[in-house]
Amino acid sequence: MEMKERPKSKKLDLNQLEAIVDHASGERELLAKAIKEGKNPAAVLLGRLGGLKGGKARAAALSAERRIEIGKQAVQTRWRKIEEERDA
């Protein structure tokens, strides 16, 4: 039994790759919205970059005890909301 040859894929140029990445990341829409609102697009991207890093950096800086404390507080808040909805 003979194996069929795979079809050769077309190579994408850099502009096509950029468009794919922009679309996947939503970056183009984010920049368009920023410009429309009169914001500096570069500052918006830097802010987003910091936001993406922020949670991981904060978690790495916290001690295990503090993470547990924050987790317990989150659980209590969630349960309080559930109980308030049930009682209402």
ABEGO torsion letter per residue (X at the ends): XBBBBBBBBBBBBAAAAAAAAAAAAGAAAAAAAAAAAGBBAAAAAAAAAAAAAAAAAAAAABBAAAAAAAAAAAAAAAAAAAAAAAAX
